[in-house]
Amino acid sequence: MDESLEYLARVQQLRRERMTGKRRMLFLDSGAPAGSHVRPDEWRVIEEFDGYEWRAVGLAPNYPSAAAYVHRQHPEA
């Protein structure tokens, strides 16, 4: 049993490490993710995963602006 708990803890840690720094964009009003074809001219909130939770890091006035930020490389990368 202890081995399986250690294994699960390690899997979770690796997942957090892999996800850390990932960004996503959500609608500002509903918080729902959507594709570029859905309301492309509406505001988006940009979130980044810090290893434990998604945190808001910015706002964008439309999908193209949000996508440019979300998909740009991190300075430390």
N, C-alpha and C positions, 0 to 999 in steps of 0.2 A: 504494500500500500504506500509506503514512504517513497519508493522509487517512482511510482506513478504521480504522486504529488510534486516531487522534484521535477519530473519530466514536464508536467503541465505548467509549472512555474517558469521553467526555461522557455517553453514554447511561447508563453505569454510575453516574456521579456524580449524574445527575438521579434515578436510581432510589433511590440511597442517601438523597438529600435528601428525596424523597417518602416514604420508609419511616421516616425518623428520627422517633422519638417514638411510632411505632405500638406498640400493646400486644396481647398475646395471652395466653391462659390454657391451661395444659396440666395433665394429671393429675400429681399429685405423685409417685405411685409409678412410672408408666410413661413419663412425659414425652410422652404422646400427646395431640393435640388431639381434642376430641369435642364434640358438641352438648349442649344443655341437658338433653335427655332421657336421656343416658347417665350413670348414676351421679351424679345431681345433688347428693347429700349428701356427696360425697367431696371431700377437700382438692384445691385447685388451686394451682399456682405461676403467678405473673404475671410475664411477661417484657416488656421494652421494647427496641425496636431502637435502638441508639445510632449508627447509620450504618455500622457494620461487623459487628456481631454482636448476637444476642439476649442480654440480661442479665437475670437474675432481679432483680425489684424488690419482690416481696412474696409473701405467701401468703394464701390465703383458705380458710375452712373448708368452703365449699360453692359451687355454681355461682352462685346469686344474688349472693352477696357478691363473687365474682370478677368477674361481669359488671358490677356497679355500679362497680367500680374501673376495669376495662378501658374502659368506655364513657364515663366522666366526662371532662370537658374538662380539658386541661392549664391550669394557672394562667397560663402565658405566652401562651395562645391567645386 
